[in-house]
Amino acid sequence: MQNILRSYLLIAGFAAVVGVTACSGSEAETPASAVETVRSIPVRTATATTRDLTETLSLTGTLDPRAQVTVVPELSARLERVLHNEGDRIARGELLAVLDDADFLLARDRAKAMLDVADANRAHARAEKERADSLLKTGGITDKDHLSAQVAVQVAEASTAQARSELAIAERQISRTQIKAPISGHIAKRQADAGAIVTAGTPLYTIVDDEVFEFRSSVASGDFGKIKVGEHVTVTADALPGFVTQGEVDRIAPQVDQRSRSFEVIIRVPGRPQLVSGLFARALVHVRNVPGSITVPPSALLRDGSDPSKAQTYVVVGDKVERRDVMVGVEVPDAVQVTSGLKAGDVVVLDPPSALGPGTQVQVEKPAPRDSKAGS
């Protein structure tokens, strides 16, 4: 009986020792695995390559007509006829509307009658002057009476000139009842109807000269030296898919706004049937060609916004990464030029995880294999 009990105790003790040893081994392996998981961060990468870049500036703005004029009457009268509506194409000098001219015709007739009276008075004064000249030679008139005859002629001539001016004013008022287009273009708005009583200065029409448009855009002051007058640009409009036209830099404002730190560029765009004033448009300005540039994808760079020319990137060296400061140059939608800090062939991390730091061990993810059927 004692032998059996002794054997049982020996077996139980051995099992306990084996269990403790197994647990100790498991606990020793677990921290190592956890450390390994934390150190190896999966990342996506790209290789810095050399390619030719074209530096461009993308501008946004609004298409404005070269000229916009509000047509108003110069006198007050009843609007008798309107001859054009919105959308009509009109030429300079073309008749737009007609005002009632009855009162102005009467004023002209009165001015004519006053001129006839003035002409008659002048003729009479001249005849009296000639008679006075003859009498003065024979001594039949005094110097005083002769001087009065001379003054009468001068007064008659002044009255004639005044009457002639009144007639010219009356005829000019009649011409103003014919309202004509001051410029060529399209009628953008008609603001009065026939039969309305309009006063001088009442808006009747708005005309836009759309033979040439002006594209106005605000550009950051840092790009002031990149745009030149006469530079050709490509213009598109969001509201017109597929529409492309060419423009030219016409003017550059010689002043930078102190608040926005920007300056205004005016681009001359030839009119097209599709274009209307007020359209939102985009202009692409060619700045320069930069051959043989070292480039990386934009997602490989980290920026704090303080200096657009500076950035940071993570470069894979072996199975770890190191952080580098780089200088940035030309930027295009799919690539950024790195002027210093990288060389061609360097492997950079795309969209660096927040847990990434200098010396962090990484595991480069392989790109997913392409489906041969889909590819074909």
C-alpha positions as CSV (number, residue, x, y, z in Angstrom):
1,M,0.0,0.0,0.0
2,Q,2.8,2.4,0.8
3,N,4.5,1.5,-2.5
4,I,1.4,2.4,-4.5
5,L,1.0,5.7,-2.7
6,R,4.6,6.6,-3.2
7,S,4.3,5.9,-7.0
8,Y,1.2,8.1,-7.2
9,L,2.9,11.0,-5.6
10,L,5.9,10.7,-7.9
11,I,3.6,10.7,-11.0
12,A,1.7,13.8,-9.8
13,G,4.9,15.7,-9.1
14,F,6.3,14.9,-12.5
15,A,3.1,16.1,-14.2
16,A,3.2,19.4,-12.3
17,V,6.8,20.0,-13.4
18,V,6.0,19.3,-17.0
19,G,2.9,21.7,-16.9
20,V,4.9,24.5,-15.3
21,T,7.7,24.0,-17.9
22,A,5.1,24.1,-20.8
23,C,3.5,27.3,-19.4
24,S,6.9,29.0,-19.0
25,G,7.8,28.2,-22.6
26,S,4.5,29.6,-23.9
27,E,4.8,32.8,-21.9
28,A,8.4,33.3,-23.1
29,E,7.3,33.0,-26.8
30,T,4.3,35.3,-26.5
31,P,6.2,38.7,-25.9
32,A,8.6,37.9,-28.7
33,S,5.7,37.5,-31.1
34,A,4.0,40.7,-29.9
35,V,7.2,42.7,-30.3
36,E,7.7,41.3,-33.8
37,T,4.1,42.3,-34.7
38,V,4.6,45.9,-33.5
39,R,7.9,46.4,-35.3
40,S,6.9,45.1,-38.7
41,I,4.5,47.6,-40.2
42,P,3.0,46.8,-43.6
43,V,3.5,49.7,-46.1
44,R,3.0,50.5,-49.7
45,T,6.0,51.8,-51.6
46,A,7.0,53.5,-54.9
47,T,10.3,54.1,-56.6
48,A,11.7,57.5,-57.3
49,T,12.0,57.8,-61.1
50,T,13.3,60.2,-63.6
51,R,10.9,61.8,-66.1
52,D,10.3,65.0,-68.1
53,L,7.8,67.4,-66.5
54,T,5.9,70.4,-67.8
55,E,5.2,73.1,-65.2
56,T,1.7,74.6,-65.6
57,L,-0.6,76.9,-63.6
58,S,-4.2,76.1,-63.3
59,L,-6.4,79.2,-62.9
60,T,-10.1,79.5,-62.2
61,G,-12.3,82.4,-62.8
62,T,-15.4,83.8,-64.6
63,L,-15.9,84.8,-68.2
64,D,-16.9,88.5,-68.5
65,P,-17.8,90.3,-71.7
66,R,-15.3,92.7,-73.0
67,A,-17.9,95.5,-72.6
68,Q,-21.4,95.7,-71.0
69,V,-23.6,98.7,-71.6
70,T,-26.9,99.7,-70.1
71,V,-29.0,101.6,-72.6
72,V,-31.0,104.5,-71.2
73,P,-33.0,107.3,-72.7
74,E,-31.7,110.8,-72.5
75,L,-35.1,112.4,-72.1
76,S,-38.5,111.7,-70.6
77,A,-41.3,110.5,-72.8
78,R,-43.7,107.6,-73.5
79,L,-42.1,104.5,-74.9
80,E,-43.8,104.0,-78.2
81,R,-42.0,100.9,-79.7
82,V,-39.5,98.3,-78.6
83,L,-37.8,96.5,-81.5
84,H,-35.6,93.9,-79.9
85,N,-35.7,91.3,-77.2
86,E,-33.2,89.2,-75.1
87,G,-30.8,87.1,-77.2
88,D,-31.1,89.3,-80.3
89,R,-27.8,90.1,-82.1
90,I,-27.6,93.8,-82.8
91,A,-25.0,96.0,-84.6
92,R,-23.7,99.4,-83.4
93,G,-26.2,102.1,-84.4
94,E,-29.1,99.8,-84.9
95,L,-32.5,101.1,-83.8
96,L,-33.6,99.6,-80.5
97,A,-36.7,101.6,-79.4
98,V,-38.7,104.7,-80.3
99,L,-40.1,107.3,-77.9
100,D,-43.1,109.5,-78.6
101,D,-41.8,112.6,-80.4
102,A,-44.9,114.7,-80.8
103,D,-43.9,117.3,-78.2
104,F,-40.4,117.5,-79.6
105,L,-41.7,118.1,-83.1
106,L,-43.8,121.0,-81.8
107,A,-40.7,122.4,-80.1
108,R,-38.8,122.2,-83.3
109,D,-41.6,124.0,-85.3
110,R,-41.6,126.8,-82.6
111,A,-37.8,127.1,-82.9
112,K,-38.1,127.3,-86.7
113,A,-40.6,130.2,-86.4
114,M,-38.4,132.0,-83.9
115,L,-35.5,131.7,-86.4
116,D,-37.7,133.1,-89.2
117,V,-38.5,136.1,-87.0
118,A,-34.9,136.6,-86.1
119,D,-33.9,136.4,-89.7
120,A,-36.5,139.1,-90.6
121,N,-35.3,141.3,-87.8
122,R,-31.7,140.9,-88.9
123,A,-32.6,141.8,-92.5
124,H,-34.5,144.9,-91.3
125,A,-31.6,146.0,-89.1
126,R,-29.1,145.6,-91.9
127,A,-31.3,147.7,-94.2
128,E,-31.5,150.4,-91.6
129,K,-27.8,150.3,-91.1
130,E,-27.2,150.8,-94.8
131,R,-29.6,153.8,-94.9
132,A,-27.9,155.3,-91.8
133,D,-24.5,155.0,-93.6
134,S,-25.8,156.9,-96.6
135,L,-27.4,159.7,-94.4
136,L,-24.2,160.0,-92.4
137,K,-22.2,160.9,-95.6
138,T,-24.7,163.7,-96.5
139,G,-25.0,164.9,-92.9
140,G,-28.6,163.9,-92.6
141,I,-28.1,161.8,-89.5
142,T,-26.3,162.3,-86.3
143,D,-23.4,160.0,-85.1
144,K,-25.6,158.9,-82.2
145,D,-28.4,157.7,-84.6
146,H,-25.8,156.0,-86.8
147,L,-24.4,154.1,-83.8
148,S,-27.9,153.0,-82.8
149,A,-28.3,151.5,-86.3
150,Q,-25.0,149.6,-85.8
151,V,-26.1,148.2,-82.4
152,A,-29.4,147.1,-83.9
153,V,-27.6,145.0,-86.5
154,Q,-25.5,143.4,-83.8
155,V,-28.6,142.6,-81.6
156,A,-30.4,141.2,-84.6
157,E,-27.5,138.9,-85.5
158,A,-27.2,137.7,-81.9
159,S,-30.9,136.9,-81.9
160,T,-30.6,135.0,-85.1
161,A,-27.7,132.9,-83.7
162,Q,-29.7,132.2,-80.6
163,A,-32.8,131.1,-82.6
164,R,-30.5,128.9,-84.7
165,S,-29.2,127.2,-81.6
166,E,-32.7,126.6,-80.2
167,L,-33.6,124.9,-83.5
168,A,-30.5,122.7,-83.3
169,I,-31.4,121.7,-79.8
170,A,-35.0,120.9,-80.8
171,E,-33.8,118.7,-83.7
172,R,-31.3,117.0,-81.4
173,Q,-34.1,116.2,-78.9
174,I,-36.1,114.6,-81.8
175,S,-33.1,112.5,-82.7
176,R,-32.9,111.3,-79.1
177,T,-36.3,109.8,-79.4
178,Q,-34.7,107.2,-81.7
179,I,-32.8,105.0,-79.2
180,K,-29.9,103.2,-81.0
181,A,-27.3,100.6,-79.9
182,P,-24.1,102.2,-78.7
183,I,-22.1,98.9,-79.2
184,S,-22.4,95.7,-81.2
185,G,-23.3,92.5,-79.3
186,H,-26.2,90.6,-77.8
187,I,-29.1,91.9,-75.8
188,A,-28.8,90.4,-72.4
189,K,-31.9,92.0,-70.9
190,R,-34.9,94.2,-71.9
191,Q,-36.2,96.2,-69.0
192,A,-39.1,98.2,-70.3
193,D,-42.3,97.6,-72.4
194,A,-44.0,99.7,-75.0
195,G,-46.5,102.2,-73.6
196,A,-44.5,102.9,-70.4
197,I,-43.6,106.4,-69.4
198,V,-39.8,106.5,-69.0
199,T,-37.7,109.2,-67.6
200,A,-34.1,110.1,-68.5
201,G,-31.8,107.5,-67.2
202,T,-34.4,104.7,-67.0
203,P,-32.7,101.4,-68.0
204,L,-34.2,100.0,-71.2
205,Y,-31.7,97.4,-72.5
206,T,-28.5,95.7,-71.3
207,I,-26.1,94.9,-74.2
208,V,-23.0,92.7,-73.9
209,D,-20.2,92.6,-76.3
210,D,-19.4,88.9,-76.5
211,E,-17.1,89.0,-79.5
212,V,-14.3,88.9,-77.0
213,F,-14.4,87.7,-73.4
214,E,-12.2,88.5,-70.5
215,F,-11.2,85.7,-68.1
216,R,-10.3,87.2,-64.7
217,S,-8.5,85.1,-62.1
218,S,-6.7,85.8,-58.8
219,V,-3.3,84.2,-58.7
220,A,-1.1,83.6,-55.6
221,S,1.7,86.2,-55.2
222,G,4.3,83.4,-55.3
223,D,3.5,82.8,-59.0
224,F,3.8,86.5,-60.0
225,G,7.0,85.9,-62.1
226,K,5.6,82.8,-63.8
227,I,3.0,84.5,-66.0
228,K,3.9,86.7,-69.0
229,V,1.7,89.0,-71.1
230,G,1.1,87.3,-74.5
231,E,1.4,83.8,-73.1
232,H,-1.1,81.4,-74.8
233,V,-3.4,79.5,-72.5
234,T,-6.0,76.7,-72.8
235,V,-9.4,77.6,-71.5
236,T,-12.3,75.1,-70.6
237,A,-15.7,75.6,-69.1
238,D,-17.2,73.2,-66.5
239,A,-20.7,73.8,-68.0
240,L,-19.6,72.8,-71.5
241,P,-18.1,69.2,-71.4
242,G,-15.5,68.7,-74.1
243,F,-15.3,72.4,-74.9
244,V,-11.7,73.7,-75.3
245,T,-10.5,77.1,-76.7
246,Q,-7.3,79.1,-76.7
247,G,-6.8,82.4,-75.0
248,E,-4.0,84.8,-74.4
249,V,-2.8,86.7,-71.3
250,D,-3.8,90.3,-72.0
251,R,-3.0,92.1,-68.8
252,I,-1.4,91.5,-65.4
253,A,-2.3,93.7,-62.5
254,P,0.9,95.4,-61.3
255,Q,-0.2,95.2,-57.6
256,V,-0.5,92.4,-55.1
257,D,-3.5,92.6,-52.7
258,Q,-2.2,92.9,-49.2
259,R,-5.1,90.9,-47.7
260,S,-5.3,87.9,-50.0
261,R,-1.7,88.1,-51.1
262,S,-2.8,87.6,-54.7
263,F,-2.8,89.5,-58.0
264,E,-5.3,89.6,-60.9
265,V,-4.6,88.2,-64.4
266,I,-6.9,89.0,-67.3
267,I,-6.9,86.6,-70.2
268,R,-8.4,87.5,-73.6
269,V,-10.7,84.7,-74.9
270,P,-12.2,85.0,-78.4
271,G,-16.0,84.7,-78.4
272,R,-17.6,81.4,-79.4
273,P,-21.3,80.5,-80.0
274,Q,-21.2,78.3,-76.9
275,L,-19.8,80.9,-74.5
276,V,-22.0,83.3,-72.5
277,S,-21.0,85.8,-69.9
278,G,-20.8,84.7,-66.3
279,L,-19.6,81.1,-67.0
280,F,-17.2,79.5,-64.6
281,A,-14.0,78.6,-66.5
282,R,-10.5,77.2,-66.0
283,A,-7.3,78.2,-67.7
284,L,-4.1,76.2,-68.0
285,V,-1.0,78.4,-68.4
286,H,2.2,76.8,-69.7
287,V,5.1,78.0,-67.6
288,R,8.2,75.9,-68.6
289,N,9.5,72.4,-69.4
290,V,11.6,70.6,-66.8
291,P,13.4,67.6,-68.4
292,G,15.1,64.8,-66.3
293,S,13.3,65.5,-63.1
294,I,13.4,63.0,-60.1
295,T,9.8,62.5,-59.2
296,V,7.7,60.6,-56.6
297,P,4.0,60.3,-56.2
298,P,2.3,63.1,-54.2
299,S,1.2,60.6,-51.5
300,A,4.8,60.0,-50.6
301,L,5.4,63.5,-49.2
302,L,4.5,64.9,-45.7
303,R,4.0,68.6,-45.5
304,D,3.1,71.0,-42.6
305,G,2.0,73.8,-44.9
306,S,4.5,76.4,-43.6
307,D,6.7,76.2,-46.7
308,P,5.3,74.7,-50.0
309,S,8.9,74.0,-51.2
310,K,9.8,71.7,-48.2
311,A,8.5,68.3,-47.3
312,Q,9.5,65.0,-45.7
313,T,9.4,61.4,-46.9
314,Y,10.2,57.9,-45.6
315,V,12.8,55.9,-47.6
316,V,13.0,52.1,-47.2
317,V,16.5,51.0,-46.5
318,G,16.7,47.2,-46.0
319,D,13.7,46.3,-43.9
320,K,13.6,49.6,-42.0
321,V,12.8,53.2,-42.9
322,E,14.6,56.5,-42.5
323,R,13.0,59.9,-42.6
324,R,14.5,62.5,-45.1
325,D,13.9,66.2,-45.6
326,V,13.4,67.0,-49.3
327,M,13.0,70.1,-51.5
328,V,10.0,70.1,-53.8
329,G,9.9,71.7,-57.3
330,V,7.3,71.3,-60.1
331,E,4.1,69.5,-59.3
332,V,1.7,67.8,-61.6
333,P,-1.4,65.7,-60.7
334,D,0.5,62.3,-60.6
335,A,4.0,63.3,-59.6
336,V,6.1,65.8,-57.7
337,Q,9.6,66.9,-58.6
338,V,12.2,66.4,-55.8
339,T,15.1,68.7,-56.3
340,S,17.2,67.5,-53.3
341,G,17.1,64.7,-50.7
342,L,16.4,61.8,-53.0
343,K,18.0,60.0,-56.0
344,A,16.5,57.9,-58.7
345,G,15.8,54.4,-57.5
346,D,15.1,55.3,-53.9
347,V,12.1,53.4,-52.5
348,V,9.6,55.7,-50.7
349,V,6.6,54.9,-48.5
350,L,3.2,55.9,-49.8
351,D,0.7,57.3,-47.4
352,P,3.0,56.8,-44.4
353,P,1.1,55.4,-41.4
354,S,1.0,57.5,-38.2
355,A,2.9,54.8,-36.3
356,L,5.9,55.1,-38.7
357,G,9.1,56.6,-37.4
358,P,12.8,56.6,-38.2
359,G,14.2,53.1,-37.8
360,T,10.8,51.4,-37.8
361,Q,10.9,47.9,-39.3
362,V,8.5,47.6,-42.2
363,Q,7.0,44.9,-44.4
364,V,6.6,46.0,-48.0
365,E,3.2,45.0,-49.4
366,K,3.4,43.4,-52.8
367,P,1.0,44.7,-55.4
368,A,-2.1,42.5,-56.0
369,P,-1.6,40.2,-59.0
370,R,-3.6,41.2,-62.1
371,D,-6.3,39.0,-63.3
372,S,-5.2,37.6,-66.7
373,K,-8.7,37.4,-67.9
374,A,-9.5,40.9,-66.9
375,G,-6.3,42.1,-68.4
376,S,-6.9,40.4,-71.7
